[in-house]
Amino acid sequence: MSKPATQTKKSIYGVHPGVLMTQKWVAELKEKTGRSLEEWARLVKKSGPKDEEARRKWLKEEHGLGTNSAWLIAERSVGKGTEADDQKLSNG
């Protein structure tokens, strides 16, 4: 007997834990720091150093961010790292 058309088969694949961790970090960033990822990226582009490595250092020293947060914000400010928090990955 076949399954009713309204039932869908659950995928055997899940979102990689690293992607989920990044998505959670992005979602909680504003609550933890007072700025969203987009707001941090704009600040870094406007007021921070030009070089990605210098931006990481600046975020840690001037804004008290941890290594991982500084790394991800600096990376995003130069247009990298977007694949790790793509909401489409977790929604289907």
N, C-alpha and C positions, 0 to 999 in steps of 0.2 A: 504494500500500500504506500502511495506517495504522500509526502508531507503537504499540508495546505500551503497555498501560494503566499499566505501572509507570514509564514515562518521563514526566517532567514538563517542561514548557517553562520555560526560565529567563526570568525577567522582564527586560524591557528597562530597567526602572527600578532605580535604586540609591539608597542613602541619601545625602542631601546631605552634602558634606564637612564643613560646619559642625556637623552633628549628630554625625558620626563623631568629630570633634575633641572635642566636649563629652563624649561617651560615654567616650572614652579618658581625658580629664582626670578624670572622676568615678572611673573604675576605678583610676587611679594616685594619687589624692589622698592616701589613707591612707599609702601607702608613702613619698610625698614629704614629708608634713607631720606624720605621726603621728596624724592624725584623718581619719575618713571624712567625706563631705559631710554626712551626717546628724548626726555628732558635732559638726562645726563649726556647723551650724544650731542645734543645741541650746545650744551654748556662747554663741553670739551672742544667742539669745533670752533666756538666763538672765543673762548678764553684760555684754552689749554695750549700746550706745545703742539707743534706741527707733526712731530714724529710719534708713531705709535708707542714705541718703547718709552719715550719721555712722557707721553700721556699716562701710561700705567704708573710711572713713578710719581707724577704730579697728583694723580687721583689718590694714591696711597698717602703721600706726604701732606698735601694741602686739604684733602677732604676726608681723611681717615678711613678710607675704604680698605677692605681686605684684598689680598692678592688676587683671588679668583674674581671678585667683583671688578676690581680695577682692570684686570686682563680682559674680561668680557666687554666692559664698557669701551675701553680703548680700541679693542678689535672692532666693535660695532661702529665706532665713530669713523673708521676708515672703510666701512662697507663690507667687512668680513663677518663670518660667524652666524649669519641669519638662518642657515639650514638647521641649526640645533634647537631652535625654538619655534619652528614653523607649526602653527596650530593645525594645519591640514594633516600633518603627520599623526596627530593623536586623535583626530576626529574621523578618520576613515581612510 
